[in-house]
Amino acid sequence: MTKSMKDFALTYQKLGFSVLPISLNKKTPMISFANRGPMTAEEIETFWTNNPNANIAVRTDKFFVIDIDVHGTNGFESMKKWEGLKYLTPTAQAKTASGGKHIFFFKRDDMALGQNIGMLPGVDLKAHPNNYVLVAPSATDKGQYEWDLEKSSKGLTINTASKELVSAIQRLSKHSELDGIRYRRKRDQDEKSATAKLFETIVLGFGGEGGRNDKLASFVGGLLLRGVDDEQVYELAKLANENGIDPLPLQEVLRTVESMIQTDRRGASLAN
């Protein structure tokens, strides 16, 4: 009997993963999940009964993922040149829909590891508890996710990263979540262009409580001012939010983006 997506989702949940439903042929979550506990078996049962074809993702809460991409810059070539390559011990690996690779390691309790988008050219480090990666048998318009049985450890076991591997990754990190310090270029912030600040926001997020909503609004306004398509504004806002140290609830981000897009459209209509 063929297993359904619900069966796979329940299996991942029983194995201890925090499961998320993801929209078909996209990578967007179908529920609000930031800073909430994992879906229960009952919630998974109900959701996939109503959405039987939804893709499956797992949150990078207990583990991190080295995400190797092949679009633009070939991440595999970057990995070959990285001094940390020699510390990659056997662990679970997956083939991504686009021909890349996900390498899974459990986090260490004795060493902090922050998320690092652009860890190497064509390579991201997914490590924030509110981030996620798609898992088999999810599929997008680019192809299907599959566990790499040939390259993985026996039994698809996720092993704990060695101290040497974590140290090598930390040396590449743009910032450390251990002490909340952000390492920036040594140049006056006022000299940076507004566009440069937008790029930085994508990587660093909207910060902690107290200013996140204002920074989100400023970020979205900057994108709209530069003519970024509405769909991409949504995706960039979600990405920036996920990269922050204290993300906003997803629905709050979406509501803000929708409101600003509608305001921008009304302003354009009046101008014409």
PyMOL commands that set and color helices and strands:
alter all, ss='L'
color gray80, all
select helices_A, chain A and resi 5-14+41-50+75-81+83-87+154-156+163-170+189-191+194-204+212-225+230-243+250-271
alter helices_A, ss='H'
color red, helices_A
select strands_A, chain A and resi 19-22+55-59+63-68+93-95+101-106+116-120+123-126+132-134+139-140+143-144+146-147
alter strands_A, ss='S'
color yellow, strands_A
deselect
rebuild
show_as cartoon
